[in-house]
Amino acid sequence: MGKREGSAAKQALVVVGGLAFVWLAIEIALKPFLQQTRAAIDKSDPNRDPDDDASHPAADDASTPAADDASPPAADAASTPAADAASTAAADTA
């Protein structure tokens, strides 16, 4: 039983060493990218959630009517059926 306990410890040590080596290799390979990312994280404000900022303008835009949804321009109001009937009646009397 002594051999198995020793080999299990060796195996665990090899696995932990391998994981540490892979982690260091990734850190070295991606160092420029990781430095930029960490700098951006350090500059960021932890009290502000960018997802909340993105959702507010959409909600505000939906509540305000667009310029196209406003009352029709004066030129469109003159071409309504009531306006056409009035202009036709005025033309008949003239």
Secondary structure, 3 states (H helix, E strand, C coil): CHHHHHHHHHHHHHHHHHHHHHHHHHHHHCHHHHHHHHHHHHHCCCCCCHHHHHHHHHHHHHHCCCHHHCCCCHHHHHCCHHHHHHHHHHHHHC
